[in-house]
Amino acid sequence: MSTRIGVVTFPGSLDDRDARRAVEIAGGEAVALWHADTDLGGVDAVVLPGGFSYGDYLRCGAIARFAPIMTPVIEAARDGLPVLGICNGFQVLCESHLLPGALVRNDRRKFVCRDQPLRIENAGTAWTSAYSAGQEIVIPIKNGEGGFVADEATLDRIEAGGQVVVRYAGDNPNGSYRDIAGICNEAGNVVGLMPHPEHAVEELCGPTTDGLGFFASLLRQFVPATSP
């Protein structure tokens, strides 16, 4: 039986179809979830995709946080359901207080779109076990409000707790504090990152296939154990 990964579509989502395709390339079953749904339909994990949910009014992700679908997502995430937030999805996770910190306008005041070198810091989360700590990968970024910020005490806490999942390698594209590109919650089941792994899963359409590991990592958890 295949692993069912729900991908939420909000009004303004742009990368929901790309995320569903990435799930299927990795070997999972992509399940479309709608922002007005009130039930997750028994999925094994959830992806909150990139885009401009609700037009990014107020703050990025601030309205999406109150979408009906987010009530079961938040409850399930707190109970251990794996959740991945990509770009706008990362913003939604911060607005939902499933992850600490916030995402603000890029320090260069411009939308940044490019292939970005990254370094995996934590390979022990639900979404990064296919990588190794210290591994460098390249996947695209595309954001205007991608600067991760938090107070010093919060930054020190997530650093000490191993909650920094991915850092920008080389040039920091948006002024994120401590070059942080992605973080997780204390349990490691909820991960948010600004780069777009769903755009780096096949050679024809991406700079690399380095993003596939995020989806493959999740699927590994549902592979039945075999006897020696």
N, C-alpha and C positions, 0 to 999 in steps of 0.2 A: 504494500500500500504506500503510495507516494506521500511525501511530506507536503502539507497544504500551507502555503504562505499567503496571507492576505495582504493586498496592496490597496491602500486607501486612496480614493479620488476625492479631493476637495474642489469646489469651484476655483479655478485658477491653477490647478495642478498641471504641470507640463511633462513630467517624467514618469507618470504612473505606468504608461504602456512600456516604456523602456525598462522599468523595474520589473514588470511582469515577465518581460522577455528574458531578463537576466536570471530570474528565478527558474524559468523553464530551461534555459541553456545549462544551468547548474544541475538540473535534474529534478527539480521540485515541481509541484503543481501550483500555479499562480491562481489566486482567488481574488476577484475584483470586489472590493468593499466600497460602499458609497458613504459620503459624509453624513447623510441623514439616517443611516442604519443605526439600530440600537443593539445589535447583536453581532458577534464576530463569526458566527456560523461554524464554530468548532475548529478554527484554523490553529495550526501549530506555532505560528509566529506572525508578526505584522511588520510591514514596511510602510513608513510614512515618506512619500516621495518628495522630490524637489518641485519647485514651481513658485507660484505667487498666490497662495491660498487666500481667497476672499480679497484679492487685489492688494494684499499687504497693507491694508488700511490699519490705522492705529499704530501697530508695530507688526513686524513680520511674525506670523504665527499666533498673534494675540486673539484673533477671532476664531481661527481653526481650533484653538484649544477648547472652545466651548461648543464645538460641533457635537451632535448626539453620539457619533461613533467614538468620540474620545472618552466618554464615560466608561464603557467596557474596556477600552484600550488601557486606560490608566489603572483600572482595578486589576486587570489581568497582568499588567506589567509589574505591579506591586506584589503579585502572587507568583512571579517568576517567568511569565511568558516572554520569550525573546522578542524585542522590538528594536528595529533599526530606523533611525531618522536621518534622511539624507538632505542636506542643504536646508530647504524650507522645513523639512521634517525635523531636523535638528533644532531649528527655531521653535517649532511646535512643542518639542519635548522639554525645552527650557521653560517655555511659557506655562507648560503643564506641571512644572516642578518635579518632573521625573529625572531631570538632570540639573545640576547647578550651573550658575553663570547665565550669560546672555550673549546674543549676537548683535553687534552694532554696525553702523555704516563703515565701510572700508576706510582706512586712514588716508588713502590716496584719493578718496572721494570719487572714484570711478568704478564702474562695473568691470570686473576682471574675468576674462575667459581665456584659459590656456591649459596646456598639459603641465601638471605640477608634480615634481618629485616629493615623495613623502617617506617617512620612516615609521615603521610599526614599533610602537613602544610596549604595547601589552598584547601578547598573543594568547592570552588566557580567557578572553571573553567569548560569549556565544557566537560572535560574528567575526572573530579573528583567529580562530584556532588553526586555520589552514596556513597561516603565516608563521614566521619565527621572529622573535624579538630582535630588533635591530635591522630587520630586512627593509631594504629600500625598494619602493615601487613607484610607478608613474601612472596617475589617473587624472582626468580633467577636473578643473574647478570652473565654476561660473556663478559669481555672486556679486552683489552690490553692498550687501550688509552681512558680511561674513566674518567680521572681526570678533573673536571670542574674548570676552572680558569677564572678570570677577575680581572681588577684593583680594588682597594679599593673603588673608587667612584662608579663604576658600581655595585659592590657588595652591597654597602650601598643603592643604588637607588632601586635595585630589592628587597632587604629586606624591605625597607620602603613602596614599592608599592605592597607588598604581592605577588610578582612574584616567590618566592620560593614555589614550589608545593610539593616536596617530599625531605626529608632528610634521610641520612643513620642513622639508630638507632644502637647504640653500635659501633663496630669497623668500621672505615672508610676504605673501601676496596681499594681505589685507590688514596687517597690524595686530593680528591675534596675539594676546599676551602669551609669552613664553613659547611662541611658535606653535600653539596648540591648534590642531586641525580636527580633532575628534576626542571625545571623552566617553566614559561609561558610568553607570551607577555603581554603588558599592558591590552589588551582587554580580555585576558583569553581564546581566541579561539585556539591559537597555544600553544601546550605543547610539550616539549621534555624531555625525561628521559632516563637514562642509563640502569636501570633494565628492565627486559623483562616480562611485564604482560601477554603476549600471551602464555607464558609457565606455567602459573598458573591459568588455567581456568577450569580444570576438575581434579577430584581426582585421576583418573587412571594414569595420565601422569605428574602431577605437585606436588610440595610440599604442596600446598594449592590451593584453588580456589580464593585467594585474588586478583588476577589480573583481574578477570572478571569485577570488578567495573569500570575500565577505559572504557571498551566498553559499559557497561550498562549505564554509565553516559551519553554518547553521545546519545544513543538511547532514553533516557528519554525526550530529547528536541523535539523529533518528535512524541511523543504520543499525539493524539488529546485531547484537554480538554473536560471533561464531565460535564454536568450540574448536580447540586446537586439534 
